[in-house]
Amino acid sequence: MNSVGHTAGLKDWRTRFHYYWLLVRADRPIGIFLLLWPSLWALWVAAQGMPPWWILLVFVLGTVLMRSAGCAINDYADRDFDGQVERTAQRPLASGLVSAREALGVFAALSLLAFALVLTLNSKTIAHSFVAVGLATVYPFTKRYTHVPQLVLGVAFGWAVPMAFTALHNAIPAVAWVLFAATVIWALIYDTMYAMVDRKDDLAAGIKSTAILFGRFDRLVIGLLQILMLALLWQVGQMAGRGAAYSVGLIGAAGLFIYQQWLIRDRQRPACFHAFLNNHYVGMLVFLGLLVDYAFEPA
């Protein structure tokens, strides 16, 4: 190959990589954070502080890989709908920059990389990883059949919680399921806000969501879910023997929930999207509360 052809080939691959980068939303890491925070909550509670570094690394890298894989399979599932929704019309698959076959290839490659990491953990965690991949695969298609795809997303995002406990203890205690429930509720909260952004477009395209299901009661239902999530996280603290620092983290999260309610008061698209993004800080505050609480726990 001559230098001109070599340069053109490199440029083509850089362009393809850029399209794949956009496909997996690497330029928008909010999904990674929303998936990562519950994983870190679970690891710290399960380990009663800092978990072993390798297990922590597996879960962090696995979170990045599986969220990216989830974006690829989501766009594959929504390839006939995204072009009808203002917010998603320019996604690589919807706009023709990436083919359906390429999206499936990216999903498979990233899922296999994540599975390779899980293979370094115990057999029970490996078994649970199949459930995680199954949930990630099924979720995008549920928007056609149920008004609660956000519930399926919550289970998919929350499955890292029981996996964290099996990775450390080869068992799933009661506190893990309470934390899992809180994570599922949290996904219902933030993804309903996310769906509020697209409600008009989704109605026209025939896509189902909790934002459509809740209708004019959306803010009320979100508020009740926010209270329930905080109650579940408080129960986690009681079961795990957490103290003042963890409580401060929950109070901070409650303050952010109040702020989110103010943001979505008029159901304006930019404000609802901002409220969705703000949940990153909710997860961060809960984790910081756990981090400090365990770090300064009396010996």
C-alpha positions in Angstrom: 0.0 0.0 0.0 1.4 3.4 -0.9 1.6 6.3 1.6 -1.5 7.9 0.2 -3.5 4.7 0.5 -2.1 4.1 4.0 -3.1 7.6 5.1 -6.5 7.2 3.7 -6.9 3.9 5.4 -5.9 5.4 8.8 -8.3 8.3 8.3 -11.1 5.9 7.5 -10.5 3.8 10.6 -10.3 7.0 12.8 -13.6 8.1 11.3 -15.2 4.6 12.0 -13.8 4.7 15.6 -15.3 8.1 16.1 -18.7 6.8 14.9 -18.4 3.9 17.3 -17.4 6.3 20.1 -20.6 8.2 19.5 -22.6 5.0 19.2 -21.6 3.9 22.7 -22.1 7.5 24.1 -18.5 7.7 25.3 -18.9 11.4 24.8 -21.8 11.4 27.3 -20.7 9.5 30.4 -23.8 10.1 32.5 -25.0 6.5 32.0 -21.7 5.2 33.3 -22.0 7.2 36.5 -25.6 6.1 37.0 -24.6 2.5 36.6 -21.3 2.9 38.6 -22.6 4.5 41.8 -24.8 1.6 42.9 -22.0 -0.8 42.1 -19.7 1.2 44.4 -22.4 1.4 47.1 -22.7 -2.4 47.1 -18.9 -3.0 47.0 -18.4 -0.7 50.1 -21.2 -2.2 52.0 -20.2 -5.8 51.1 -16.6 -5.2 52.0 -17.4 -3.0 55.0 -15.1 -0.4 53.5 -12.5 -0.5 50.7 -13.0 -3.7 48.6 -10.0 -5.6 47.2 -8.5 -3.6 44.4 -8.9 -6.3 41.7 -12.6 -6.7 42.4 -13.1 -2.9 42.4 -11.2 -2.7 39.0 -13.4 -5.4 37.5 -16.6 -3.7 38.5 -15.4 -0.3 37.3 -14.2 -1.5 33.9 -17.2 -3.9 33.6 -19.5 -0.9 34.2 -17.9 1.1 31.4 -18.0 -1.8 29.0 -21.6 -2.9 29.7 -23.0 0.6 29.6 -21.3 1.0 26.3 -22.6 -2.3 25.1 -26.1 -1.4 26.3 -26.0 1.8 24.2 -25.1 -0.2 21.1 -27.9 -2.7 21.5 -30.3 0.1 22.5 -29.7 2.0 19.3 -30.0 -1.3 17.3 -33.4 -1.9 18.9 -34.5 1.7 18.3 -33.1 2.1 14.8 -36.6 2.5 13.3 -37.7 5.0 16.1 -34.7 7.2 16.8 -35.1 9.2 13.6 -38.6 10.2 14.7 -37.4 11.6 18.0 -35.8 15.1 18.1 -33.2 14.2 20.7 -32.1 11.0 19.1 -32.4 11.7 15.3 -28.7 12.3 14.9 -27.4 9.2 16.6 -24.9 7.3 14.4 -27.3 4.4 13.6 -30.4 6.5 13.0 -28.4 8.9 10.7 -26.8 6.1 8.8 -23.2 6.6 9.9 -23.2 3.1 11.5 -24.9 0.0 10.2 -27.1 -2.3 12.2 -24.6 -5.1 11.8 -21.8 -2.9 13.1 -23.9 -2.0 16.2 -24.5 -5.7 16.9 -20.7 -6.3 16.5 -19.8 -3.6 18.9 -22.4 -4.9 21.4 -20.9 -8.5 21.1 -17.3 -7.3 21.4 -17.9 -5.2 24.5 -20.0 -7.8 26.2 -17.3 -10.4 25.6 -14.6 -8.1 27.1 -16.8 -7.6 30.2 -17.3 -11.3 30.4 -13.6 -11.9 30.2 -13.2 -9.7 33.3 -15.9 -11.5 35.2 -14.2 -14.9 34.5 -11.5 -13.8 37.0 -14.2 -13.8 39.8 -16.0 -16.8 41.5 -18.4 -19.1 39.8 -21.6 -17.6 41.4 -20.7 -14.1 40.1 -20.0 -15.6 36.7 -23.4 -17.2 36.7 -25.1 -13.9 37.6 -23.2 -12.1 34.8 -25.4 -14.1 32.3 -28.5 -12.5 33.9 -26.8 -9.1 33.5 -26.2 -9.6 29.8 -29.7 -10.9 29.3 -31.3 -7.9 31.0 -29.1 -5.5 28.9 -30.2 -7.2 25.7 -33.9 -7.4 26.5 -34.4 -3.9 28.0 -34.3 -1.9 24.7 -37.1 -4.0 23.2 -39.5 -3.6 26.1 -40.4 0.0 25.0 -42.7 -1.6 22.4 -44.6 -3.8 24.8 -44.8 -2.2 28.2 -45.2 1.3 29.7 -42.6 0.4 32.4 -39.4 -0.2 30.4 -37.8 2.0 33.1 -38.4 -0.9 35.6 -36.5 -3.3 33.4 -33.7 -0.8 33.1 -33.6 -0.5 36.9 -33.3 -4.2 37.3 -30.5 -4.3 34.6 -28.6 -1.4 36.2 -29.2 -2.8 39.7 -28.0 -6.3 39.0 -24.4 -5.2 39.8 -25.5 -5.0 43.4 -26.1 -8.7 44.0 -23.1 -9.4 41.9 -20.9 -7.3 44.1 -22.0 -9.3 47.2 -21.4 -12.7 45.4 -18.0 -11.5 44.3 -17.0 -10.8 47.9 -19.0 -13.3 49.9 -20.3 -15.8 47.4 -23.7 -15.1 48.9 -26.5 -12.4 48.7 -27.6 -11.2 52.2 -30.8 -9.4 52.9 -29.1 -6.0 52.9 -28.1 -6.6 49.2 -31.7 -7.0 48.1 -32.8 -3.8 50.0 -30.0 -1.9 48.2 -31.0 -3.6 44.9 -34.6 -2.4 45.4 -33.3 1.2 46.1 -31.3 1.1 42.9 -34.3 -0.1 40.9 -36.5 2.7 42.3 -33.7 5.2 41.5 -33.8 4.2 37.9 -37.5 4.7 37.8 -37.0 8.2 39.1 -34.2 9.4 36.8 -35.3 7.5 33.7 -38.9 8.9 34.0 -37.4 12.4 34.1 -35.4 11.3 31.0 -38.6 10.1 29.3 -40.4 13.3 30.1 -38.0 15.0 27.7 -39.2 12.8 24.8 -42.8 12.3 25.8 -44.4 14.1 22.8 -42.1 12.4 20.3 -42.6 9.0 22.0 -46.4 9.3 21.8 -46.1 10.1 18.1 -43.7 7.2 17.4 -45.6 4.7 19.5 -42.9 4.2 22.1 -44.1 3.5 25.7 -42.6 4.9 28.9 -43.4 5.6 32.6 -43.6 9.3 31.7 -46.6 8.5 29.4 -48.1 6.1 31.9 -47.9 8.5 34.8 -49.3 11.4 32.7 -50.2 14.5 34.8 -49.3 12.6 38.0 -45.6 12.3 36.9 -44.2 14.7 39.5 -46.3 13.2 42.3 -45.2 9.6 41.4 -41.6 10.7 41.1 -41.8 12.4 44.5 -43.2 9.3 46.1 -40.5 7.2 44.5 -37.9 9.6 45.8 -39.2 9.2 49.3 -39.3 5.4 49.0 -35.7 5.3 47.7 -34.4 7.4 50.6 -36.3 5.1 53.0 -34.7 2.0 51.5 -31.3 3.6 51.6 -31.8 4.5 55.3 -32.8 0.9 55.9 -29.6 -0.2 54.2 -27.7 2.1 56.7 -29.5 0.5 59.6 -28.7 -3.0 58.4 -25.1 -2.2 57.7 -24.6 -0.3 60.9 -23.8 3.0 59.3 -23.5 6.3 61.2 -23.6 10.1 60.9 -21.6 10.5 57.7 -23.9 8.2 55.8 -26.9 10.1 57.1 -25.5 13.4 55.9 -25.1 11.8 52.5 -28.7 10.8 52.5 -29.8 14.3 53.6 -27.8 15.8 50.7 -29.5 13.4 48.3 -32.9 14.5 49.7 -31.9 18.1 49.0 -31.1 17.3 45.4 -34.4 15.5 45.0 -36.2 18.6 46.1 -34.1 20.6 43.6 -35.1 18.1 40.9 -38.8 18.6 41.7 -38.3 22.3 41.3 -36.6 21.7 37.9 -39.4 19.6 36.5 -42.2 21.8 37.8 -43.2 23.1 34.3 -42.2 19.9 32.5 -39.9 21.8 30.1 -37.6 19.6 28.1 -34.2 21.2 29.0 -35.2 21.4 32.7 -36.3 17.7 32.8 -33.0 16.7 31.1 -31.1 18.7 33.7 -33.0 17.0 36.5 -32.1 13.7 35.0 -28.4 14.6 34.8 -28.5 15.9 38.4 -29.0 12.3 39.6 -25.3 11.8 39.1 -24.7 13.9 42.2 -27.4 12.0 44.2 -25.4 8.8 43.6 -22.1 10.6 44.4 -23.4 12.0 47.7 -24.7 8.6 48.9 -21.3 7.0 48.0 -19.3 9.8 49.7 -21.4 9.2 52.8 -20.5 5.6 52.8 -16.9 6.3 52.0 -16.4 8.7 54.9 -18.5 6.6 57.3 -16.4 3.5 56.7 -13.1 5.4 56.6 -13.6 6.9 60.1 -15.4 4.0 61.7 -13.9 3.3 65.1 -11.5 0.3 65.1 
